[in-house]
Amino acid sequence: MKFIEYDRKSAIEYAKKWAYKRNSKYYNFDSVGGDCTNFISQCLYEGSKVMNYKKDLGWYYINGNNKSPSWTGVEYLYDFLVNNKEVGPFGKEIKQEKVQLGDIAQLSFDGIKYEHSLIITTIKNLYDLSEIKIASHTFDSYDKPISDYDFKKIRFIHIEGVRK
Protein backbone atom coordinates (compact mmCIF):
# COMPACT_ATOMS: atom_id res chain seq x y z
CA MET A 1 0.00 0.00 0.00
CA LYS A 2 1.15 3.48 -0.83
CA PHE A 3 0.57 6.51 1.42
CA ILE A 4 -0.57 9.74 -0.27
CA GLU A 5 -1.39 13.13 1.16
CA TYR A 6 -5.02 14.20 1.57
CA ASP A 7 -5.62 17.12 -0.81
CA ARG A 8 -7.33 19.54 1.58
CA LYS A 9 -7.54 22.30 -1.02
CA SER A 10 -9.43 20.09 -3.51
CA ALA A 11 -11.82 18.90 -0.79
CA ILE A 12 -12.64 22.50 0.19
CA GLU A 13 -12.96 23.67 -3.43
CA TYR A 14 -15.45 20.85 -4.00
CA ALA A 15 -17.37 21.87 -0.87
CA LYS A 16 -17.54 25.47 -2.10
CA LYS A 17 -18.74 24.43 -5.56
CA TRP A 18 -21.44 22.04 -4.35
CA ALA A 19 -22.55 23.45 -0.96
CA TYR A 20 -25.77 24.94 -2.35
CA LYS A 21 -26.46 22.49 -5.17
CA ARG A 22 -26.23 18.77 -5.87
CA ASN A 23 -23.73 16.92 -8.06
CA SER A 24 -25.77 14.71 -10.41
CA LYS A 25 -23.11 11.95 -10.13
CA TYR A 26 -24.46 11.26 -6.64
CA TYR A 27 -27.92 10.47 -5.33
CA ASN A 28 -29.47 13.25 -3.22
CA PHE A 29 -30.42 11.76 0.17
CA ASP A 30 -32.26 14.86 1.45
CA SER A 31 -35.64 13.11 1.31
CA VAL A 32 -34.41 9.94 3.02
CA GLY A 33 -32.74 11.12 6.21
CA GLY A 34 -30.45 13.88 4.97
CA ASP A 35 -27.56 14.47 2.60
CA CYS A 36 -24.90 15.75 5.02
CA THR A 37 -22.61 12.72 5.24
CA ASN A 38 -23.07 11.91 1.54
CA PHE A 39 -21.80 15.44 0.78
CA ILE A 40 -18.89 15.13 3.24
CA SER A 41 -17.94 11.78 1.66
CA GLN A 42 -17.95 13.48 -1.75
CA CYS A 43 -15.60 16.15 -0.39
CA LEU A 44 -13.35 13.48 1.17
CA TYR A 45 -13.30 11.58 -2.12
CA GLU A 46 -12.32 14.74 -3.98
CA GLY A 47 -9.40 15.13 -1.58
CA SER A 48 -8.38 11.46 -1.66
CA LYS A 49 -9.45 10.03 -5.05
CA VAL A 50 -9.55 6.56 -3.45
CA MET A 51 -12.51 4.47 -2.33
CA ASN A 52 -12.43 1.31 -0.23
CA TYR A 53 -14.75 -1.28 -1.80
CA LYS A 54 -14.72 -3.70 1.13
CA LYS A 55 -18.32 -4.84 1.57
CA ASP A 56 -20.02 -3.36 4.67
CA LEU A 57 -16.79 -2.12 6.30
CA GLY A 58 -15.42 -0.07 3.40
CA TRP A 59 -16.16 3.44 2.16
CA TYR A 60 -17.49 3.63 -1.39
CA TYR A 61 -20.24 4.90 -3.64
CA ILE A 62 -21.37 3.25 -6.86
CA ASN A 63 -24.97 4.53 -6.88
CA GLY A 64 -27.76 5.40 -4.45
CA ASN A 65 -28.52 1.73 -3.85
CA ASN A 66 -24.94 0.45 -3.92
CA LYS A 67 -22.82 2.28 -1.37
CA SER A 68 -21.20 1.54 1.94
CA PRO A 69 -22.98 2.50 5.17
CA SER A 70 -19.99 4.80 5.89
CA TRP A 71 -20.66 6.87 2.75
CA THR A 72 -23.92 8.28 4.16
CA GLY A 73 -24.05 7.38 7.86
CA VAL A 74 -22.59 9.78 10.44
CA GLU A 75 -21.46 7.11 12.93
CA TYR A 76 -20.36 4.72 10.17
CA LEU A 77 -18.18 7.41 8.56
CA TYR A 78 -16.56 8.12 11.93
CA ASP A 79 -15.93 4.40 12.52
CA PHE A 80 -14.46 3.97 9.04
CA LEU A 81 -12.11 6.96 9.26
CA VAL A 82 -10.74 6.29 12.75
CA ASN A 83 -10.39 2.51 12.25
CA ASN A 84 -9.34 2.29 8.60
CA LYS A 85 -6.05 0.42 8.16
CA GLU A 86 -6.62 -0.34 4.47
CA VAL A 87 -7.09 1.76 1.31
CA GLY A 88 -8.86 5.10 1.46
CA PRO A 89 -8.74 8.11 3.76
CA PHE A 90 -8.04 7.63 7.45
CA GLY A 91 -7.98 9.87 10.48
CA LYS A 92 -8.24 10.24 14.22
CA GLU A 93 -10.43 12.13 16.65
CA ILE A 94 -8.70 15.31 17.83
CA LYS A 95 -9.30 18.31 20.06
CA GLN A 96 -10.71 21.48 18.53
CA GLU A 97 -7.34 23.28 18.86
CA LYS A 98 -5.72 20.78 16.46
CA VAL A 99 -8.29 20.98 13.64
CA GLN A 100 -7.15 21.82 10.10
CA LEU A 101 -8.87 22.89 6.91
CA GLY A 102 -10.56 19.92 5.24
CA ASP A 103 -11.03 18.04 8.52
CA ILE A 104 -14.48 16.81 9.57
CA ALA A 105 -16.70 17.92 12.45
CA GLN A 106 -19.70 15.92 13.65
CA LEU A 107 -22.50 17.25 15.84
CA SER A 108 -24.77 15.66 18.41
CA PHE A 109 -27.99 17.58 18.96
CA ASP A 110 -29.24 15.36 21.81
CA GLY A 111 -25.88 14.79 23.50
CA ILE A 112 -26.03 11.05 22.81
CA LYS A 113 -25.99 10.29 19.08
CA TYR A 114 -23.94 12.15 16.44
CA GLU A 115 -26.28 13.18 13.65
CA HIS A 116 -24.64 15.78 11.41
CA SER A 117 -21.35 15.90 9.46
CA LEU A 118 -19.53 19.06 8.37
CA ILE A 119 -16.26 19.90 6.59
CA ILE A 120 -13.99 22.65 7.92
CA THR A 121 -13.57 25.40 5.28
CA THR A 122 -12.12 28.38 7.17
CA ILE A 123 -10.21 28.77 10.43
CA LYS A 124 -9.56 32.22 11.87
CA ASN A 125 -9.21 31.23 15.54
CA LEU A 126 -8.93 27.59 16.68
CA TYR A 127 -10.26 28.42 20.14
CA ASP A 128 -13.50 30.09 19.01
CA LEU A 129 -16.24 28.08 17.23
CA SER A 130 -17.57 31.30 15.69
CA GLU A 131 -14.21 31.55 13.89
CA ILE A 132 -14.21 27.95 12.60
CA LYS A 133 -16.43 27.76 9.52
CA ILE A 134 -17.90 24.81 7.69
CA ALA A 135 -19.75 23.58 4.62
CA SER A 136 -22.62 21.11 4.78
CA HIS A 137 -25.69 19.70 3.08
CA THR A 138 -29.13 19.02 4.59
CA PHE A 139 -28.75 22.44 6.23
CA ASP A 140 -27.00 23.74 3.10
CA SER A 141 -24.22 26.14 3.98
CA TYR A 142 -20.74 27.34 3.10
CA ASP A 143 -18.43 29.23 5.46
CA LYS A 144 -21.02 29.03 8.23
CA PRO A 145 -19.68 29.39 11.78
CA ILE A 146 -20.00 26.16 13.75
CA SER A 147 -21.30 28.27 16.63
CA ASP A 148 -24.48 28.95 14.60
CA TYR A 149 -25.61 25.38 15.30
CA ASP A 150 -27.50 24.51 18.47
CA PHE A 151 -25.70 21.29 19.46
CA LYS A 152 -24.83 19.54 22.70
CA LYS A 153 -21.61 17.75 21.64
CA ILE A 154 -19.05 18.09 18.88
CA ARG A 155 -16.17 15.93 17.73
CA PHE A 156 -13.46 16.60 15.17
CA ILE A 157 -11.82 14.06 12.87
CA HIS A 158 -8.39 14.97 11.51
CA ILE A 159 -7.73 13.36 8.13
CA GLU A 160 -4.18 12.04 8.46
CA GLY A 161 -3.79 10.82 4.90
CA VAL A 162 -4.87 8.31 2.29
CA ARG A 163 -3.73 4.79 1.50
CA LYS A 164 -3.77 3.72 -2.11
N, C-alpha and C positions, 0 to 999 in steps of 0.2 A: 504494500500500500504506500502511496505517495502522499505526503502532507503538502497542502497548498494553503495560501493565505485567503481568508474571507475578504471579499471585495466590498468593504463597507460603503464606499462611494456609490457603487452600482446598486446596492440594496436600497440606499436612500434615494437615489435618482428614480428608481422604479416606484418607490413609495410616493414620491412627489407626483410622478406622472399619473398614477392610478388611484390616488387617495379618494378622489371624488367621482370616479367612474369605474367601470368593470372591464377587465381584459377578457375578450371573447374566447381566448384559449382555455379559460377556466370557468367552471360552473359557478354561478352566483348562489351562495347558500343563505342569503338574507331571509328567504321565506321558510327556511327549515332550520332555525336555531341560530342563525347569524353567520356572517362572513368574515369575522375578525381574524381567526386563526388561519383560514384559507388565504387571506390577503398577506398575513405575516409570513406564511410558508412561501408564497410567491416571491416576496422580498428576499427571504433567505435563499431561495433557489437562484434568484438573480445574482446574489452575492457569492454563491458557491458553485453553481452550474453542475451540481452532482446530486442525484437522488439515490436513496437506498431502497432497493426493490424487495427487501426481505419481507415476506408475507407477515402481516399483523404487527411485527416489531420494527419494521422499517419506516421510511419517510419518503413517500412518493405520491405522484398524481398522474394518472393516465386519463381518466375522465371522472365526471361527477359520481359515477357508480363504482369506479375502480380506483381507489385511493387508499392510502393507509389511514388508520385512525389518527395518527400523529399529524397528518396534513391539515386536519380541520378541528381537532379536539384540543382544547387548552391544556388539560392535564397530560394528555398523550404527547403533545409537542414537548412539554417540559420534560417528561420522562425520557423521550427519545434523545433530546439534546444533551441532558446531563448524564445519560448512561451509554450513549453511542460510542462503541469502540471499533466500529466498522466504517464503511464508506459513508460520506455525507458530512454535513456540518455537525460540530459538537461544541459543547460549552459547559459552563458551571454556574451555579447560583452565586451571586456576589452581593456585596453591600452597595448601596446607592452611590457612595463616594468613589466607587471603582468603575462605574458604568461608562461605556464609550458609545460613540455614534454607531448606529447599526445593531446595537444590542437590543434585547427584547425585554419588555416589562409585562407582567401579568398582574391583573387586579382581582381581588376578592371583594365583592360587594356585601356579602353576609358575614365575612370573617372566617368562613369555614372552607368554602370551595372557590377555587380560582376560575373565573368565568370570562375574562376578557384579555386579549393579547394585543400588544402595541409594539411599534418599532421606534427606537430613539432616533430623532432627526436633527435635533439641535440641543447643545448643552452650553449654557452661559454660566451656570453656577451649580456644581455637583451637590451642594448642600441644600439647595432650595428647589422643591418640586415645581414651583412656578417658573423656574428657569431651565427645566428639562422638558423638552417638547417632543411630541410624538406624532406618528401617523397611524391611522386605523380605519378599518371598515366596520360595518354595522352602525356605529356612531361615526359616520365618515368625517375624517378630519386630517389636516396636515399642519404641522407646527403648532399643535394645541398643547398648552401646558398640562402636565400630568395633574397638577393641583386643581384643575377644573373638574375632575371626576370626583364623585362622592363615593369613596371606597373605604373599606375597613383595613385591608391588608394589601401590600404590594411586594412583589419579588422581581428581581432582575436576573436575567440570564446573559452572561458574557459569552459571546461566540468566540471560542479560542482558535478555531481554524476549521479546515475541511480535509477529509481523507478521500483520496481518489483511487 
